Amino acid sequence: MRNTTHEALPQPRHERGTGHLASALTFYVTRAQRARILRILGQLSDDRARALLIALSEIEAGEGVCP
């Protein structure tokens, strides 16, 4: 049996001036949970990202998503 060592992966590089760009958020739920989540978000806004931020109290219903 061979003894191997693994080097640590390098940290991702953060480009300057890209902090305002959109980024994906992924998590897994059941089909029933997804349907319920989308129905509830749809009551808050037609834009899912905006609806999620409203639901999390990160923004008020009248505010924009980006600062």
C-alpha positions in Angstrom: 0.0 0.0 0.0 1.3 3.4 -1.0 1.5 6.3 1.4 0.3 9.5 -0.3 -0.2 13.0 0.9 -2.5 15.6 -0.5 -1.7 19.3 -0.8 -4.3 21.8 0.3 -6.4 23.2 -2.5 -5.7 26.9 -3.2 -8.2 29.4 -2.0 -10.5 30.9 -4.7 -9.3 34.1 -6.1 -11.5 37.1 -5.6 -11.4 39.6 -8.4 -11.5 43.3 -7.4 -14.7 45.1 -8.2 -16.9 42.0 -8.6 -18.6 42.1 -5.2 -21.8 43.5 -6.8 -22.2 40.6 -9.3 -25.0 38.1 -8.7 -24.1 34.8 -7.1 -26.0 31.5 -7.1 -27.5 30.0 -3.9 -28.3 26.3 -4.0 -29.9 24.1 -1.5 -32.0 20.9 -1.7 -35.6 20.4 -0.6 -38.4 18.0 -1.5 -40.7 18.6 -4.4 -43.5 19.5 -2.0 -41.3 21.9 -0.1 -40.1 23.5 -3.3 -43.7 24.0 -4.5 -44.7 25.6 -1.2 -41.6 27.8 -1.1 -42.2 29.0 -4.7 -45.9 29.7 -3.9 -45.0 31.7 -0.8 -42.2 33.6 -2.6 -44.6 34.3 -5.5 -47.0 36.1 -3.1 -44.1 38.4 -2.1 -42.7 39.3 -5.6 -42.5 38.1 -9.1 -38.7 38.1 -8.8 -37.6 35.1 -6.6 -34.4 36.8 -5.4 -36.3 39.9 -4.3 -39.1 37.7 -2.7 -36.5 35.7 -0.7 -34.8 38.9 0.5 -38.2 40.3 1.6 -39.1 37.0 3.3 -35.7 37.1 5.2 -36.4 40.8 6.2 -33.2 41.8 4.4 -35.2 44.4 2.3 -38.6 46.0 2.5 -41.2 45.3 -0.1 -40.6 48.7 -1.8 -36.8 48.5 -1.9 -34.6 47.3 -4.7 -32.4 44.1 -4.5 -29.1 45.7 -5.2 -27.7 48.5 -2.9 
